[in-house]
C-alpha cells in the first residue's frame, strides 16, 4: 500500500479505476449495439473493431513526439473529456432515431485518437510521478486496477445492457471519463515545461523514437512479439463476441460473466508479476507467459452452450494471467531503459508497432468470419498462436535474468 499513500499516484490510481470500469461497459456495449441494435454482419462487426484501434496507425507515431513537447498531465485531462463527449453522442443519436453504423465507426476512430494520446502521456507521466525505483510497483498496481475492473466491468456491463439497452449503457462510460479527468486534475505534482529546442522537427523526433526501439535487440523482439499477438487477438476478439451473441445466442448478462471470469486471470497475473520475475528472472518472465498461452488458445474455439462455454472462459482466464505478467514486466523494462526526454516517443513507437496491427487483425477477422464463420476464424487464430513466441526465443530474453536500465 506504500505507493497509494502518495497523493499524486493515488489520484492517478483512482482516475484509472473509474475510467477502466466505464471502459469495460463500452467494450461490450459498442459491439452489442452493432450486433443487436443495428443487426450488423460479421464483416461490419470486424470493421467496427478495426475502427476502435485504427488511431494507433493514424496518429501513433506523431503522438509521441507531440506528447514529449508538452506537460503530460494536461494531455490526460483533455483526452478524458473528449472521450466522454464522443461516447455520449451514441445514446443521444439512438434516442433521436438517427444512430447508424457510420456514426459508431466515427466515434470509435475519434475515441481511439484520444486514447492514443492518453496512453502515451500516461506511460510517460508515471516515471515522473513515482520515480524509477517504484516503476514496477506502480505498473503492477495500475495493472491490478485494470484487471479488477475487467472482473467487475463485463458482468456489470452485461446486466446494465439487459436493463437499459446497449446504447444507454455507454452513458456510464462517458461519466467515467469525466470522473477520471476530475481525479487527474487533483494531482498536485507538476512537470517542468519541456525545453523548446529551436531546431526541433516533428519528423526528426519521430525518427529518433524509431531508431531507439529498433536499435535495441530486446525492444525489437518485444515489439515483434506483441504486434503479432495483438493482430491475432484482435481477430479473436471481434469474432468471439459474434460467436457468443449470435451463433450461441448467449444473453448479454452471461456474456459479461464469461469475460469477468476470464478477467480474474488479469488480476492474478498483476498480483504475482513481481514474484515471478524475481523467481525466474526478468527475461523468462517475458517469454514464459507467451509460451503457456500457445496450447491454451486451442480451447477457445471449443466454446458451446453448457460446460464448454465455461471451459473456454477458464482458458481465457489463463491467457489473461499470462498477458498480465508479460505486460507488467516488459513495460517496466521499457520505462526503466528509456531516457526521460525519449519516453513519449519510445512509448508511441511501441504503441504504433504493437497496437497498429490490431485494426488489421480485426478487419481480417471480419473478412474471415464473413467467409468461413466465426468459429473457424477462431480455430485459425488459435493455430497461429505460436508465432508471437518465436522472436522472444530468438532474443537475449531467453536466458537473461536481469535486463539493462538507462
N, C-alpha and C positions, 0 to 999 in steps of 0.2 A: 504493500500500500504506500510505500515511501514516495513514489513519484506522484501519486494522487494528492499528496499534501501540497504540491507546488501549484500555486494559483493559476498560472498560465496553462500548464499541461492539463489541470483539472477541467478548465473551461473548454479546451480543445477536445478532451475526452467526452465531455457532456454534449458538445456540439456534434461530435461524431456519432454518439449513441442515439441522439434524437433523429438525425438525418438518416442513419442506417435503417432504423425501423421503418421510416417512411419509404425509403428506397425499396425495401422488401415488398411493400404493398404494390408499388408501381411496377416492379419487375414481374409480378404475377398479373397485375391488372392490365397493363398495356397489351400483352399478347392475348389475354382473355377478352378484352374489348374487341380485338380483331377477329378472334375465332368465334365468339358467342354473339356479339352485338352486330358486327359488320359482315359476318359469315365469310371471312377471308379464306382463300385457298391455301394449300401448303406452301406454294411459291410466295404468296403475299405475306404469309407469316414469316418466312425466311427473309423476305425483303425488309420487313419491319425490324427484325432482329439485326439485319445488316445496318440499317439506319441508326440504331442505338449506339453503335461503335464506329460509325463512319468518320466521326470527327477526329479520331486518332490518326487517320490517314490524311485528313484535310488540313488540320492545324497542329498536329502533334509536334513537329519539329520547331516551327516558329514560336510556339507557345513557350518552350523552354527558354529561348533567347529573350523573349519579352519579359517573362517572369523574373529573370536574373537582373532586369533593369529597374524593377520597382519593388516596393515593400510588399511582401507576400501576404501579410495579414489582410490588406485591403482587397487583394485578389480573391481571397477566400470569401469575404463578405459579399462582394459584388456577384460572384458566381452563385452563391446560395440564393440570393434574392432573385436573380434572373431565372434560375431553375424553378423557383416557387411560382413565378408568374406564368411561365410556359406550361407547366403541368396543370395549373388551374384553368387554362384555356380549354382543356379537353372536356371536363364535365360541363362547362359553360356552353360549349358548342353542342354537346349532346342534348342538354336541356332545351336548347333552341331548335333542335331538329336538324342541325347542319353538320354533324360530325361525319367526316369521311376518312378513308384510309390515307389520302394525301395529307390531311392535317396531322394524323397520327405520325406519319413518317417525318413531316417537317418538325414537329415537336420533338421527336426522338433525335433528329440530327442536331437541332439547336440546343437541346438539353445536353447532348453529348459534347458539344463545343465547350460549354461552361464547365462540364465535368472534367474535360482535359485540363483546363486552366486551374480548376480547383485541385485536382490530383497532383499536378506538377508543383503547384505552390505549397500544398500541404506536405509533401515528402521533402521539399526543400526547406520548409519552415521548421520542421521538427528538430533537426540538429541545432538550430539557433535556440529553440525553446528549452531543450533538455540537456544539451551538451553531448559531446562524443562518447563519454563514458556510460551514458544511460540510454543509448540508442536502441539496444536490443530490448531492454525493459520497456521503453516507450512503444516500440513497434509491436511487442508482444501484447501489451495492454490494449492498444488500438485494434490489433487483430482479434483479441479476445472480445472486445465490444462488438466488432463486426460479426464475429461468429455467433455471439449471443443473440444479436438482432436477427440473424438468419435462422435461429431456432424459434424465436417467438414470432418473428415477422411473417413468414409464409402461412402459418396456421391462422394468425390474426387476419392476414390479408384474405385468405380463402373464405373465412366466415363473414368478414366485412363485405366482400364481394357478393356473397349469397344474400346478405341482408339488404344492402343499399345499392347493388349493381356495381359492375367494374368501373364505369366512368366516374361515379361519385366517390369511389374508394380512392381515386387519385387526389382528392382534396386533402386526405391525410398526408400524402407525400409533400404536397405544396406547403402545408402548415409545418411539416418537419423541417423543410429547408429554411423557412422563415425563422423557426426556433434556433436552428443551427447558426444562422447569421447573428442572432442576438448573443449567443454564447461566445462566438468568436470575437464579437465586439467588446466583450468584457475582459479580454486578455490584455493585461497591462503592459507586458513586455513589448517594446517597440524595436524594430530593426533599424539600424542606421540606413539612411538613404544610400543605395548603391552608387558608387563613383561613376560619374558620367564621363566616359572617355571621349575625347574629341574625334578620335579616329574609328569610333565604333561603327560596325556594319553588320546588318542582320544576317546576310549570307555567310560572312566570315565567322560570326559567332555560332551559327548552326553547324558549320563545318568543324569548328573546334570541339563541339559536343560529339559529333560523329567520329572524329579521329580518336577522341579519348576512349570511347567504347570499343571501337574496332581494333585499337592498338593493344588492348589488354586481352590476353588469351582467355582468362576466366570470364570476364564480362561478355566476350563474344560467344562463349559456349552457353552462358545463361540466356543470352538473347535468342540464340538459335533454338534452345530447348523450349523456352516459354512461348515463343512465337508459333512454333508448330503445335504445341499443346493447346494454345488458345484457339488456333484455327480449327482444330478438331473439336474442342469443347464448344465453340460457337455453333457448329453444325449440330452437335448433340443437343444443346440447349434448345435450339429452335424446333427440332423435331420431337424432343421428349414431351414438351407441353402439348404438341399435336397428338402424339400417341395417347397421352393420358386423357386429355379433354375430349378429343373427337373419336379416336379409334376405340378406346376402352370405356368412354363415357363416364369417367370418374368425376364426381361433383367437385366444385371449386374448393369446398372445405377440406375434402380428403386429399386433393392435390396439395393444398397448403400443409397438411400434416405430413405428406410424403417428403416435401422439401424441408420441413422442420426436423424430421428425423435425420435426414442427410446432414443438416447443418450442425448437429451435435458434434460431428467429426471436426468441423472447423474450430469449435471451442476447445475440444480435447487437444487438437494439434497446437493451438496457441498456448495452452497451459503447460505442455511438455517440450516445446521447441527448444528452450534454453538447455534443458537437461539432456535432450537428445544430442544437441551439438556438443555439449561438454562430454558426453559419454562416448560418442563415436567419432567426433571431430567435425569441424565446420564443413569441410569438403564432402564427406559422406552424408552429412545431414541435408545436403542439397540433392545428391543423386539417388540415395536410397529410397526416399519417398516416391520419386518418379518410377523407380523400379517396381515398387509394390503396386502402383496403380495399373501396371500393364495387364496382369491377369484379372484383376478385379473389374476392369472395364467390360469384360465379356459377360458379366451378369446383367448389366443394364438392359440390353435388348430383350432379355427373357421376361420382362415385366408383363404380367397378366392380372386380371381381376382375381383377388384371392391372395394366398400367401406369397406367390411370386412377385406381387407388387411390393410387398414389404421386404422381400429378399433384395430386390433392386434398390430399395431405399437404404438398406444396411450397406450395400455395396457402395452407394453414393456417399454414405457416412465415412467409409474408409478412405475413399478418394479425397473427400474434403479435408479429412485429418492430415493426410499426406501433403495435400496442397498447402495447408496452413503452415506446417513445419518448413516446407520448401520456401514459401514466400517470406516468412519472418527471417530465415537465415540468409537468403540471398539479398533481400532488400537492406538488411542491416550491414551486410558486407559492402554493398554498393555505396551506401551513405558514408561508411567509415573510410572507404578508399578514396572518395572524390574530394578535391579541394573545395571549400565553400563557394568561391566565385563560379565554379562549374556545376554546382549541384542541380540548378534548374535545367541546364542543357543536357546533363547526363540523364536526369530523370525523364525529360521529354524525349530524348533519343531512344531510351529503353521503352518508354510507353509507345512511341511511334512504331518501333520494331515489333513489340510483343502484343500490343493491342490492335495495331494496324491490320493484323491478319484476321481479326475477329469478324469484320464485315464481310470479308472474302469467304470465311468459313460459313457464316450464317447464310449468305447468298447461295453458296454451293450446296449447303444443307437443304435449302428451299428447293433448288433445282432437282436435287436427287430425290427429295421427298415427293415432289410432284411426279417424277418419272417412275420411281420404284417403291414408293411408300415410306412412311416414317420409320417403321421397324427395320426394314432392310438398310435404310440410311444409318441407323444406329449400329447395325452389325458392321458396316464398313468403317465407321468411326472407331469402334472397339478394336477391330483388327489392325488398324493403323496406329494403335496406342503405343507401340514400341518405338516409333520414330523419334519422339522428343527425347528419349533416353540416350540416344546414340551420341550427340555432341557432348554430353556431360561425361560419358565414359571415355571419350577420346581426349579429355582435357585434364589438367592437373588436379581437378576436383576429386578424381577417383581415389587419390591417396592422401591428399593434403588435410592434416588435422587442424592447422592454423592457416588462415588466409591473411594476406597482407593488408595493411592500412596505410593511409596517406601520411 
